[in-house]
Amino acid sequence: MLFALTQFVFVLKVYYENGNFFHAIAMLMFVLGQFLLSKFIILTEESSNYKSIDNLNESI
């Protein structure tokens, strides 16, 4: 969602004189989106690894 809004902010930059402000907002949204995506991937991988270990212990 943040990535789509970032593209929208870049379009707004064309129509306003103070384009640097919109560029800064777009970059902050991009960094926040990348951080949240990375956090989600790490948390998903950690939870799936623990489930796999539990399944191995039950089968032995």
N, C-alpha and C positions, 0 to 999 in steps of 0.2 A: 504494500500500500504506500509506504513512504517513497519507494522508487518511482511509482506513478506520479505522486505529488511533486517529486523532484523535477520530472519532465515538465509538468505544468508550470512550475516556478520559472524554468528556463524560457518558456514561451512568454510569460509575463515580462521578463527582462527586456524583450524586444520593444514593448509598448511604453516603457517608462524610462525617464532620463537617468534615474539613480539605479542603474543596472547592477552596480557592485553590491548593493544591499541584497538584491534577489539572488545573486550568485553566492553570497555568503550563506544565505538561508538554505539554498539548494545543497551546498556542500555539507552543512551541518546535518541536514536530513539524510544525506547519503551516508555519512559516517555513522549516524545513529542506526540507520537501517542495516548497515554491514555488521555493526556490533550486535544488534538483536538477532540477526541471522546466524552469526557465529555462536552466540550463546545458546540458541535453540538447537543447533547441530550438536554442540558439545553435550548438552543435557540429554538429548535424544540418544546419542551414542552411549552415554554412561548408563542410562536406564536399560537399554537393550542388552548391554554386556552383562549386567547383573542378572537379568532374566535368563540368559543363556547359561550362565554358571549354575543357577538354581536348577535348571532342567537337567544339566549333566549330573549334579549330585543326586537327584531323584532317580535317575536311570541306573546308577551304580549300585 
